[in-house]
């Protein structure tokens, strides 16, 4: 194989599909049969300057993909596989990679940089390849610019792959010195300077100590600011990207540089090319994000224990920052609405203006109103659009009292513009702004009658797709704001017209453009949700209409792949719509009986939908069935035989883990609907749930809901859960131990840990309540001390969120309530139950306090009994 590898790699990129397929199979076979030789051959190909660039590049990319994967379990396997390779083989591969950094071919160097970083990401945490960083640093001393450039690129990738914990400070200092030297204006080679600037972006996470040192920080900031003035566009862009990263990582260190940064960013926004100007605006958006987070967390109460005080950079910059951002709004592009992923200076400026409004609140209004008043009626569409966009951007942040008088005047003006303005851009932005008004200001503050507003929005739904989509969005927020309990809703008089107009939109020939069909269904769902007793008969008439639509999609034959994709999307939207209708009609006594006549047909349709191989459609159908089960209660039993195979299919769907998670949720719905009538299906369900928990292929986010589901099943079948205890309890035990071992973790991990703990607690709660008053409660005694130990460890961790705290005190109560006097001595010995109860009783959260009062009563009864 080694002899012909070049040809195989070239064939793998061939336009001829059969040659490509054969080459790919050969490569897979080579990897499976002789992994050491595979690594050596590919790294040799990459390092060989006599080989074609295409084969070298692909050799490097394959190497990279054999060292890393997106899925964590696969990544772990690849890491172990590399670590277990023979040391001699690894040394040869690494030698080839380092050799490639001096290749005259830039594509080969760049690919080698990425592979070296992947290997470093595996080896440095295992204290292997200790000489790598010093080898790279000695490379930089060479005079050849291309070697310097490739080495700096490698250091950048390395900093991205490796945690700062595995590089000592001395090496960090040397890396930063090398990078900053490469960034200096004295560096004549622009490729070297660009790679150095990009490397600094990745190395900023390593620079904590350096940013805490005044002199080093000053030097770093000076070099970055100088690079923003480079004659090279890409270097300026990369330097501003560094500034954006610094603004979020080192916000508290920026005070003395803000004046200079403002001058640099203002000049870039005004005069530079778009990629640079966008990053300059992004800097201010990032500062807003930091200040919003700080103010959300601490209000204006910065005590000594606040992590970071707010320096109010935005408030100080307001008089100059707002005019700069308003100017950007006038730089629209003619076709900006047509490209869905469009992003330009005007959009970035408006987004930043919105963040500024959230940061400073009322103070932004007097700075923006003169711009709006001056431009809103100008003959040039750009000025009208910019004025409308400015108004829409600042609606979130200022207080309703500050905005209400202006909104009532503006809304009148905008409703007229929606009908009469000759320009599509202006109408699009106006409809978006009207939607924002309803999103943040609803109900009695509006002086204009809802009927007037609705008639304009319904007319706009006939406009071009992008305007009609925004009009649907505005109606969505209007409906949400009108959601009232009782019978009087401002939407009621025109309810039938609204439903009809939205259905017409879904049938438009061009409904596939600008997300229009999706927006129409989302709005229809919201309108259905806020139907009152007076308008539910109209919702009832909608059931057969949507069912016919879904039936039609199931009858379609011989579709192209493009048509099938559209059909899948439509089926998902229709199932989603039916779910909302089922929840609305199935939960209210006046409509429930009439609605139940449709359940056979609905169930038949949903089961047919499962025949389509599409994850999104399966999710929506599953959710709709969950709603139907909840509405039908015990009557759902007759569908279980037909539905069960699809339930099993969902529980085994590791690949589309969202489908699996939703199916687990539907099992909970079935338990609540069927109670102990679900018993005949429990063996199968529990087998799949236990398999899911044991699998390292299933996404971790599905595991907390599975534990909760144990609780749902135990609640439904009571003491019949006995036979599952020996499997479920050890699983809960090991997950509980795992969830208390979380050391220093990021926010995402903390959130996941709390979800896991909550799932475990819900399982215990359901199991304890399920066995209550049963002669078999003694079966739970062997597990009681473990449960109390888990509660103790949670209490001592001190990082529970409110949901976990409420669940934990609930489990303490359930344990005392179910096991009574048997558990009394154990609870008395528990390290924290008394303190934990006291803390929960003193909580400001009403639900925690309520749970704690009940738990205290149950505990005192168990101890005294």
C-alpha positions in Angstrom: 0.0 0.0 0.0 2.8 2.4 0.9 4.1 2.3 -2.6 0.9 3.4 -4.2 -0.4 5.7 -1.5 0.1 8.8 -3.6 -2.2 7.5 -6.4 -4.8 6.3 -3.8 -4.9 9.8 -2.2 -5.3 11.5 -5.6 -8.0 9.0 -6.6 -9.8 9.8 -3.3 -10.3 13.4 -4.7 -11.3 12.3 -8.2 -14.4 13.5 -9.9 -15.1 9.9 -10.9 -17.3 8.6 -8.1 -16.4 5.0 -8.5 -12.6 5.7 -8.4 -13.2 7.9 -5.3 -15.2 5.2 -3.5 -12.6 2.5 -4.2 -9.8 4.8 -2.9 -11.7 5.6 0.2 -12.4 1.9 0.9 -8.6 1.1 0.3 -7.6 3.8 2.9 -10.1 2.5 5.5 -8.9 -1.0 4.9 -5.2 0.1 5.3 -6.0 1.9 8.5 -7.9 -1.1 10.0 -5.2 -3.7 9.0 -2.0 -1.9 9.8 -2.4 1.3 11.9 1.3 2.0 12.6 2.2 1.6 8.9 -0.9 3.8 8.0 0.4 6.7 10.3 4.0 6.3 9.0 3.0 6.2 5.3 0.7 9.3 5.6 3.1 11.4 7.6 5.9 10.4 5.1 3.7 11.5 2.2 2.9 14.8 4.0 6.7 15.4 4.6 7.8 14.5 1.0 8.4 17.7 -1.1 8.5 15.6 -4.3 4.9 14.5 -3.9 1.9 16.4 -5.4 0.4 19.1 -3.1 -3.1 17.5 -3.3 -1.9 14.1 -2.0 0.2 15.7 0.7 -2.7 17.9 1.9 -5.2 15.0 2.0 -2.6 12.8 3.8 -2.4 15.5 6.5 -6.2 16.0 6.8 -6.7 12.2 7.2 -4.0 12.1 9.9 -5.9 15.0 11.7 -9.2 13.1 11.5 -7.6 9.9 12.9 -6.6 11.9 16.0 -9.9 13.8 16.8 -13.7 13.6 16.5 -16.7 15.7 17.4 -18.4 13.0 19.5 -16.7 12.7 22.9 -16.8 8.8 23.1 -15.2 8.6 19.6 -12.6 11.2 20.5 -11.6 9.2 23.6 -11.2 6.1 21.5 -8.9 7.9 19.1 -6.8 9.4 21.9 -6.3 5.9 23.5 -5.5 4.4 20.1 -2.7 7.0 19.5 -1.3 6.7 23.1 -1.1 2.9 22.8 1.0 3.1 19.5 4.6 2.0 19.7 6.9 4.9 20.9 9.2 4.5 17.9 6.3 4.8 15.4 5.0 7.9 17.2 8.5 9.5 17.2 8.8 8.9 13.5 5.4 10.4 12.7 6.2 13.5 14.9 9.6 13.8 13.2 7.9 13.9 9.7 5.3 16.5 11.0 8.0 18.8 12.3 10.1 18.4 9.1 7.1 19.5 7.1 7.1 22.9 8.8 10.1 23.8 6.6 8.5 22.7 3.4 8.3 25.3 0.6 4.6 24.3 0.0 2.4 26.5 2.2 -0.6 24.0 2.1 1.6 21.2 3.4 3.0 23.4 6.2 -0.4 24.6 7.2 -1.8 21.0 7.4 1.2 19.8 9.4 0.6 22.7 11.9 -2.9 21.4 12.6 -1.8 17.8 13.0 1.0 18.8 15.3 -1.5 20.7 17.5 -3.8 17.6 17.6 -0.9 15.4 18.7 0.1 18.0 21.3 -3.5 18.1 22.5 -3.3 14.3 23.3 0.3 14.1 24.5 1.0 17.2 26.6 -1.7 16.4 29.2 0.0 12.9 29.5 3.4 14.5 30.1 4.6 13.3 26.6 6.5 15.2 23.9 8.0 17.6 26.5 10.5 18.9 24.0 7.8 20.1 21.5 7.5 23.7 22.6 11.3 24.3 22.8 11.7 22.7 19.4 9.1 25.1 17.9 10.6 28.1 19.6 14.1 27.3 18.3 12.5 27.1 14.8 11.5 30.8 15.2 15.1 31.8 15.6 15.7 30.7 12.0 16.0 33.3 9.3 13.7 31.6 6.8 10.4 33.4 6.8 8.3 30.5 5.7 9.5 28.3 8.6 8.9 31.2 11.0 5.3 31.6 9.6 4.5 27.9 9.8 5.9 27.6 13.4 3.8 30.6 14.6 0.7 29.1 13.0 1.5 25.8 14.8 1.9 27.6 18.2 -1.5 29.3 17.5 -3.2 25.9 16.9 -1.4 24.4 19.9 -2.8 27.1 22.2 -6.2 26.3 20.8 -5.9 22.6 21.4 -4.1 22.5 24.8 -5.4 23.7 28.1 -3.1 26.3 29.8 -2.9 23.9 32.8 -0.5 21.7 30.8 2.0 24.4 29.8 4.2 25.9 32.5 4.5 29.7 32.9 8.1 29.9 31.7 7.0 28.3 28.4 3.9 30.5 28.1 6.2 33.6 28.5 8.5 32.3 25.7 5.5 31.5 23.4 4.1 35.0 24.0 7.5 36.6 23.4 7.9 34.8 20.1 4.3 35.6 19.0 4.6 39.3 19.9 8.0 39.6 18.2 6.4 38.1 15.1 3.5 40.7 15.3 5.9 43.7 15.6 5.8 46.4 13.0 9.5 45.7 12.5 8.6 42.3 11.1 8.9 42.8 7.3 7.2 39.5 6.2 3.5 40.0 6.1 2.7 36.3 6.3 4.8 36.0 9.5 3.0 39.0 11.0 -0.4 37.6 10.1 0.3 34.1 11.6 1.7 35.8 14.7 -1.4 37.9 15.1 -3.7 34.9 14.7 -1.5 32.9 17.1 -1.9 35.6 19.8 -5.7 35.3 19.4 -5.5 31.7 20.5 -2.8 32.3 23.1 -4.7 34.9 25.0 -6.2 32.2 27.3 -2.6 31.5 28.4 -1.8 35.1 29.2 -3.5 35.5 32.6 -0.3 36.2 34.5 1.0 38.5 31.8 -2.2 40.6 31.8 -1.9 41.0 35.5 1.6 42.5 35.1 1.3 46.2 34.2 4.4 46.4 32.0 3.7 43.2 30.1 0.1 44.1 29.6 1.1 47.6 28.3 3.5 46.0 25.8 0.9 43.4 24.6 -1.8 46.1 24.2 0.6 48.3 22.3 1.6 45.6 19.9 -2.1 44.7 19.3 -3.1 48.3 18.7 -0.2 48.9 16.3 -1.2 45.8 14.4 -4.7 47.4 13.9 -3.0 50.0 11.8 -1.0 47.6 9.6 -1.2 48.3 5.8 -2.4 44.7 5.4 -6.2 44.1 5.6 -6.0 40.6 7.1 -3.5 41.7 9.8 -5.8 44.6 10.8 -8.8 42.2 10.9 -6.8 39.7 13.0 -5.6 42.4 15.4 -9.2 43.6 16.0 -10.2 40.0 16.6 -7.6 40.0 19.3 -9.0 43.2 20.8 -12.5 41.5 20.9 -11.1 38.5 22.7 -9.2 40.7 25.1 -12.5 42.7 25.8 -14.2 39.5 27.1 -11.2 37.8 28.8 -9.6 40.8 30.4 -12.4 43.4 30.7 -11.3 44.5 34.2 -7.8 45.4 32.8 -8.9 47.7 30.0 -9.5 51.0 31.8 -6.3 52.9 30.9 -6.6 51.8 27.2 -10.2 52.7 26.4 -9.5 56.2 25.1 -7.0 54.9 22.5 -9.2 51.9 21.6 -12.1 54.2 21.0 -10.0 56.3 18.5 -8.8 53.2 16.8 -12.3 51.5 16.5 -14.0 54.8 15.4 -11.4 55.3 12.6 -11.9 51.7 11.5 -15.7 51.9 11.5 -15.6 55.1 9.5 -12.8 54.5 7.0 -11.7 50.9 6.9 -12.9 48.0 4.8 -15.9 46.0 5.9 -14.2 42.9 7.5 -12.1 45.3 9.8 -15.0 47.7 10.5 -17.2 44.7 11.6 -14.6 43.6 14.1 -14.2 47.1 15.4 -18.0 47.2 16.1 -17.8 43.7 17.6 -15.4 45.1 20.2 -18.1 47.4 21.5 -20.7 44.7 21.4 -18.4 42.5 23.4 -17.9 45.2 26.1 -21.7 45.6 26.2 -22.1 41.8 26.8 -19.6 41.9 29.6 -21.3 44.9 31.3 -24.8 43.4 30.8 -23.7 40.2 32.5 -22.1 42.0 35.4 -25.1 44.3 35.9 -27.5 41.3 35.7 -25.5 39.4 38.3 -24.8 42.1 40.8 -27.2 45.0 39.9 -25.2 48.1 41.0 -24.2 46.4 44.2 -20.5 45.7 43.8 -19.3 44.4 47.1 -15.8 43.1 47.9 -16.8 39.6 46.8 -17.9 40.6 43.3 -15.7 38.9 40.7 -15.5 42.0 38.5 -16.9 45.4 39.2 -18.6 47.2 36.3 -16.4 50.0 34.9 -19.3 51.6 32.9 -17.2 51.9 29.8 -20.3 52.1 27.6 -21.9 54.8 29.7 -18.7 56.9 29.5 -18.4 56.4 25.7 -22.1 57.1 25.0 -21.9 60.6 23.6 -19.4 59.5 21.0 -20.3 55.8 20.6 -24.0 56.3 19.7 -23.4 58.8 16.8 -20.8 56.4 15.4 -23.2 53.5 15.5 -26.1 55.6 14.0 -23.8 56.5 11.1 -23.3 52.8 10.3 -27.1 52.3 9.9 -26.9 54.4 6.8 -24.5 51.9 5.1 -27.1 49.4 4.0 -26.7 47.2 1.0 -29.3 47.0 -1.8 -29.8 43.3 -1.5 -29.2 42.8 2.2 -32.6 41.1 2.9 -32.3 38.5 0.3 -29.4 36.6 1.7 -30.4 34.8 4.9 -26.9 34.8 6.4 -26.2 38.4 5.4 -24.1 40.4 7.8 -22.9 43.9 7.1 -21.9 47.1 8.8 -25.5 48.4 9.1 -26.7 45.1 10.7 -23.7 45.0 13.1 -24.2 48.6 14.0 -27.9 48.0 14.8 -27.1 44.9 16.8 -24.5 46.9 18.8 -26.9 49.8 19.3 -29.4 47.3 20.8 -26.8 46.0 23.2 -25.9 49.6 24.2 -29.6 50.2 24.9 -29.7 47.1 27.2 -26.5 48.3 28.9 -27.5 51.9 29.7 -31.3 51.8 29.6 -33.1 55.1 29.5 -30.0 57.1 28.8 -29.9 56.0 25.2 -33.3 57.4 24.2 -32.4 61.2 24.0 -29.3 60.3 22.0 -31.2 58.3 19.3 -34.5 60.2 19.0 -33.1 63.2 17.1 -31.6 60.9 14.5 -35.0 59.1 14.1 -37.0 62.3 13.9 -34.5 63.8 11.3 -34.5 60.7 9.0 -37.9 59.0 9.3 -39.6 61.0 6.5 -36.7 61.6 4.2 -37.1 60.8 0.5 -34.0 58.5 0.5 -35.1 55.0 1.5 -31.7 54.5 3.3 -32.5 57.3 5.8 -36.1 56.1 6.4 -34.9 52.5 6.9 -32.0 53.6 9.2 -34.4 55.6 11.4 -36.8 52.7 11.7 -33.9 50.3 12.4 -32.5 52.6 15.1 -35.9 52.7 16.8 -36.4 48.9 16.7 -32.9 48.4 18.0 -33.3 50.4 21.2 -36.6 48.9 22.4 -35.1 46.4 24.8 -33.4 48.2 27.7 -35.2 51.5 28.4 -38.2 51.5 30.8 -41.7 51.3 29.3 -42.4 54.7 31.0 -39.6 56.3 29.0 -40.7 54.7 25.7 -44.5 54.6 25.8 -45.3 58.1 24.7 -42.9 57.7 21.7 -44.2 54.3 20.8 -47.8 55.3 20.5 -46.8 58.1 18.0 -44.3 55.8 16.2 -46.7 52.8 15.9 -49.2 54.9 14.1 -46.6 56.2 11.7 -45.2 52.7 11.1 -48.5 51.0 10.4 -49.0 53.6 7.6 -45.5 52.9 6.3 -46.2 49.2 6.3 -49.0 49.8 3.7 -47.7 52.8 1.8 -43.9 52.9 1.8 -42.7 52.2 -1.8 -39.4 50.5 -0.6 -39.2 46.8 0.3 -36.3 47.4 2.7 -38.2 50.0 4.7 -41.3 47.8 4.9 -39.2 44.8 6.0 -37.5 46.8 8.8 -40.8 48.5 9.8 -42.5 45.1 10.2 -39.6 43.9 12.3 -39.7 47.0 14.5 -43.5 46.6 15.0 -42.8 43.0 16.1 -40.2 44.4 18.6 -42.7 46.9 19.9 -45.1 44.0 20.7 -42.3 41.9 22.1 -41.3 44.4 24.7 -44.4 46.6 25.2 -47.8 45.0 25.3 -51.2 45.3 26.6 -52.7 48.5 28.0 -49.8 50.7 27.1 -50.9 50.7 23.4 -53.4 53.4 22.5 -54.1 52.1 18.9 -57.0 49.6 18.8 -55.8 46.0 18.2 -58.3 45.7 15.4 -56.5 48.5 13.5 -53.1 46.8 14.1 -54.4 43.4 13.0 -56.0 44.6 9.8 -52.6 46.1 8.7 -50.7 43.0 9.7 -53.1 40.7 7.8 -52.7 42.9 4.7 -48.9 42.8 5.0 -49.0 39.0 5.1 -49.8 39.2 1.4 -46.7 41.3 0.7 -43.4 39.9 -0.6 -42.0 36.9 1.5 -39.5 38.8 3.6 -42.1 41.5 4.6 -44.8 38.9 5.1 -42.5 36.8 7.3 -41.8 39.8 9.6 -45.6 40.6 9.7 -46.2 37.0 10.9 -43.5 37.7 13.6 -45.2 40.9 14.7 -48.5 39.0 14.9 -46.8 36.3 16.9 -45.7 38.8 19.6 -49.0 40.6 19.5 -50.8 37.3 20.2 -48.3 36.4 23.0 -49.0 39.8 24.6 -52.7 39.3 24.4 -52.6 35.9 26.1 -55.1 36.3 28.8 -57.0 34.1 31.2 -60.7 34.2 30.8 -62.9 35.0 27.8 -62.0 38.6 26.7 -59.1 38.7 24.3 -58.5 41.6 21.9 -57.9 39.0 19.2 -61.3 37.3 19.5 -63.3 39.5 17.1 -60.9 38.8 14.2 -59.9 35.3 15.3 -61.3 33.4 12.3 -59.8 36.0 9.9 -56.4 35.6 11.6 -56.5 31.8 11.3 -57.6 32.0 7.6 -54.9 34.5 6.7 -52.2 32.4 8.3 -53.4 29.3 6.5 -53.3 31.2 3.2 -49.7 32.2 3.9 -48.7 28.5 4.3 -50.2 27.8 0.9 -48.4 30.6 -0.9 -46.2 29.5 -3.9 -43.3 31.4 -2.4 -43.9 30.3 1.2 -40.5 28.5 1.1 -38.6 31.8 0.8 -37.5 33.9 3.9 -38.7 31.2 6.3 -42.2 32.4 5.6 -44.1 29.1 5.9 -42.3 28.3 9.2 -43.1 31.8 10.6 -46.7 31.4 9.6 -47.0 28.0 11.5 -45.2 29.3 14.5 -47.6 32.3 14.6 -50.6 30.0 14.1 -49.5 28.0 17.1 -49.2 31.1 19.2 -52.6 32.3 18.2 -54.1 28.8 19.0 -52.4 28.9 22.5 -54.1 32.2 23.3 -57.6 31.1 22.1 -60.3 31.8 24.8 -63.5 29.8 25.5 -65.2 32.0 23.0 -62.7 31.1 20.1 -61.9 27.5 20.8 -64.7 26.3 18.5 -62.7 27.9 15.6 -59.6 26.0 16.8 -61.8 22.8 16.7 -62.6 23.5 13.0 -58.8 23.7 12.4 -58.2 20.0 13.4 -59.6 18.3 10.3 -58.0 21.0 8.1 -54.5 20.3 9.5 -55.1 16.6 9.4 -56.0 16.7 5.7 -52.8 18.7 5.1 -50.7 16.1 6.9 -52.5 13.3 5.1 -51.7 14.9 1.8 -47.9 15.0 2.5 -48.1 11.2 3.4 -49.7 10.4 0.0 -47.0 12.1 -2.1 -45.2 9.7 -4.3 -41.8 9.6 -6.1 -40.2 12.8 -4.8 -36.8 14.2 -5.6 -34.5 14.7 -2.7 -35.2 18.4 -2.7 -39.0 17.8 -2.7 -38.6 15.2 0.1 -36.7 17.7 2.2 -39.5 20.3 1.8 -42.1 17.6 2.5 -40.3 16.6 5.8 -40.1 20.2 6.9 -43.9 20.6 6.2 -44.7 17.4 8.1 -42.7 18.6 11.1 -44.5 21.9 11.1 -47.9 20.2 10.8 -47.2 17.8 13.6 -46.0 20.7 15.7 -49.2 22.6 15.0 -51.3 19.5 15.9 -49.4 19.2 19.2 -50.4 22.7 20.2 -54.0 22.1 19.1 -54.1 18.9 21.1 -52.8 20.6 24.2 -55.3 23.4 23.8 -58.4 21.3 23.2 -57.5 18.3 25.2 -56.9 20.2 28.4 -60.2 22.0 28.7 -63.3 20.2 29.8 -65.7 22.1 27.4 -63.8 20.9 24.3 -62.2 17.7 25.4 -65.2 15.4 24.7 -65.7 16.7 21.1 -62.0 16.7 20.4 -61.7 13.0 21.4 -63.6 11.9 18.2 -60.4 12.7 16.3 -57.9 10.7 18.3 -58.1 7.5 16.2 -57.4 9.5 13.0 -54.7 11.5 14.6 -52.9 8.5 16.0 -53.1 6.8 12.6 -51.5 9.8 10.9 -48.7 10.1 13.5 -47.8 6.4 13.2 -47.6 6.8 9.4 -45.3 9.8 9.9 -42.8 7.5 11.6 -42.3 5.7 8.3 -40.5 8.8 7.1 -36.8 8.6 7.9 -36.3 12.1 9.3 -35.2 13.0 12.8 -37.0 16.4 13.0 -40.3 14.9 11.9 -39.9 12.1 14.4 -39.3 14.6 17.2 -42.4 16.6 16.3 -44.6 13.4 15.9 -43.3 12.1 19.2 -44.1 15.3 21.0 -47.6 15.3 19.5 -48.2 11.8 20.6 -47.1 12.7 24.1 -49.7 15.5 24.2 -52.3 13.1 22.8 -51.5 10.5 25.6 -51.8 13.2 28.2 -55.1 14.4 26.9 -56.6 10.8 26.4 -55.5 9.5 29.8 -56.4 5.8 30.2 -58.1 5.7 26.8 -54.6 5.9 25.2 -54.1 2.2 26.1 -55.8 1.0 22.9 -53.0 2.7 20.9 -50.1 1.3 22.8 -49.7 -2.0 20.9 -49.4 -0.1 17.6 -47.2 2.7 19.0 -44.9 0.6 21.2 -42.5 -0.4 18.3 -41.9 3.3 17.5 -41.4 4.0 21.2 -38.7 1.4 21.2 -37.2 2.8 18.0 -37.0 6.2 19.6 -35.4 4.9 22.8 -32.7 3.2 20.7 -32.0 6.2 18.5 -28.5 7.1 19.7 -27.6 8.9 16.5 -30.4 11.5 16.7 -30.1 11.9 20.4 -32.8 14.6 20.5 -35.3 12.0 19.3 -34.1 9.7 22.1 -34.5 12.5 24.7 -38.0 13.4 23.5 -39.0 9.7 23.5 -37.9 9.5 27.1 -40.1 12.5 27.9 -43.0 10.8 26.1 -42.6 7.7 28.4 -43.1 10.1 31.3 -46.3 11.4 29.6 -47.5 7.8 29.1 -46.9 7.0 32.8 -49.0 10.0 33.8 -51.7 9.1 31.3 -51.9 5.3 31.9 -50.8 4.9 35.5 -50.4 1.2 36.3 -51.9 0.2 32.9 -48.4 0.9 31.5 -47.1 -2.2 33.4 -47.2 -4.7 30.5 -44.8 -2.4 28.6 -42.4 -1.6 31.4 -40.0 -4.6 31.0 -39.1 -3.4 27.5 -39.0 0.3 28.4 -36.8 -0.3 31.4 -34.4 -2.6 29.4 -33.9 0.2 26.8 -33.5 2.9 29.5 -30.9 0.9 31.3 -29.1 0.1 28.0 -29.1 3.9 27.2 -27.5 4.7 30.5 -24.8 2.1 30.1 -23.9 3.3 26.6 -21.0 5.7 26.0 -22.4 6.4 22.5 -25.5 8.2 23.8 -25.1 12.0 24.2 -24.8 12.8 27.9 -27.7 15.3 27.8 -30.2 12.4 27.5 -29.1 10.8 30.8 -30.7 13.2 33.3 -34.2 12.8 31.7 -33.8 9.0 31.9 -33.3 9.1 35.6 -36.4 11.3 36.0 -38.2 8.8 33.9 -37.4 6.0 36.4 -39.3 8.2 38.9 -42.3 8.5 36.5 -42.4 4.8 36.0 -42.2 4.0 39.7 -44.9 6.5 40.5 -47.2 4.9 37.8 -46.6 1.2 38.8 -46.0 1.6 42.5 -44.6 -1.5 44.3 -44.4 -3.3 40.9 -41.2 -1.4 40.4 -39.7 -3.9 42.9 -38.1 -6.0 40.2 -36.2 -3.0 38.7 -34.8 -1.8 42.0 -31.7 -4.1 41.8 -30.8 -2.5 38.4 -32.0 1.1 38.9 -30.6 1.8 42.4 -26.9 1.0 41.7 -27.2 3.1 38.5 -28.5 6.0 40.6 -25.9 5.4 43.2 -22.9 5.6 40.8 -24.4 8.6 38.9 -24.9 10.3 42.3 -21.2 9.7 43.2 -20.1 11.0 39.8 -22.2 14.1 40.2 -20.5 15.1 43.4 -17.0 14.7 42.0 -17.2 17.7 39.7 -14.0 19.7 40.4 -13.4 23.2 38.9 -15.8 23.2 36.0 -17.0 25.6 33.4 -20.6 27.0 33.4 -21.8 24.4 30.9 -20.5 21.5 33.1 -22.0 23.1 36.2 -25.4 23.3 34.4 -25.2 19.7 33.2 -24.2 18.5 36.7 -27.2 20.3 38.2 -29.5 18.6 35.5 -28.0 15.3 36.4 -28.5 15.8 40.1 -32.1 16.9 39.5 -32.8 13.8 37.4 -31.3 11.5 40.2 -33.4 13.3 42.8 -36.6 13.0 40.7 -35.9 9.3 40.4 -35.5 8.8 44.1 -38.6 10.9 44.8 -40.8 8.9 42.3 -39.5 5.6 43.7 -40.1 6.6 47.3 -43.6 8.0 46.6 -44.4 4.9 44.4 -43.8 2.6 47.4 -45.6 4.7 50.0 -48.2 2.8 51.9 -47.1 -0.5 50.3 -46.3 -3.5 52.4 -43.0 -3.6 50.4 -41.5 -0.3 51.7 -38.9 -2.3 53.6 -37.3 -3.1 50.2 -36.0 0.5 50.1 -34.3 0.4 53.5 -31.0 -0.9 52.1 -30.8 2.2 49.9 -31.8 4.8 52.5 -28.3 5.6 53.8 -26.9 6.1 50.3 -29.7 8.5 49.5 -29.0 10.5 52.7 -25.3 10.4 51.9 -26.0 11.9 48.5 -28.1 14.7 50.1 -25.2 15.3 52.6 -22.7 15.6 49.8 -25.0 18.0 47.9 -25.3 20.2 50.9 -21.6 20.3 51.6 -20.9 21.2 47.9 -22.8 24.5 48.3 -23.3 24.9 44.5 -26.8 23.7 44.0 -29.2 25.7 41.9 -32.7 26.4 43.2 -34.3 23.5 41.3 -31.9 21.0 42.8 -32.3 22.5 46.2 -36.1 22.1 46.0 -35.8 18.6 44.7 -33.2 17.6 47.4 -35.3 18.8 50.3 -38.3 17.1 48.7 -36.4 13.8 48.6 -35.6 14.2 52.3 -39.3 14.6 53.0 -40.2 11.6 50.8 -37.7 9.4 52.6 -39.1 10.3 56.0 -42.7 10.1 54.8 -42.3 6.7 53.1 -40.0 4.9 55.5 -41.3 6.6 58.6 -39.8 5.5 61.9 -37.5 3.1 60.2 -35.6 6.0 58.6 -35.8 8.1 61.8 -32.4 7.1 63.3 -30.6 7.4 59.9 -32.0 10.9 59.4 -30.9 11.9 62.9 -27.4 10.7 62.1 -27.3 12.6 58.8 -24.6 15.2 58.9 -26.6 17.9 57.2 -30.3 17.2 57.2 -31.0 19.5 60.1 -28.9 22.4 58.7 -30.1 21.8 55.2 -33.8 22.0 56.3 -33.1 25.2 58.2 -31.5 26.7 55.2 -34.4 25.8 52.9 -36.9 27.1 55.5 -35.1 30.4 55.4 -35.1 30.6 51.6 -36.6 33.5 49.7 -37.9 31.1 47.1 -41.5 30.3 47.9 -41.4 26.8 46.4 -38.3 25.8 48.3 -39.8 27.1 51.5 -43.0 25.2 50.9 -41.2 21.9 50.2 -39.1 22.4 53.3 -42.1 23.0 55.5 -43.6 19.7 54.3 -40.3 17.9 54.7 -39.8 19.3 58.3 -43.2 17.9 59.2 -42.4 14.5 57.7 -38.9 14.3 59.3 -40.1 15.3 62.8 -42.8 12.6 62.5 -40.3 10.0 61.4 -37.8 10.9 64.2 -40.4 11.0 67.0 -42.1 7.8 65.7 
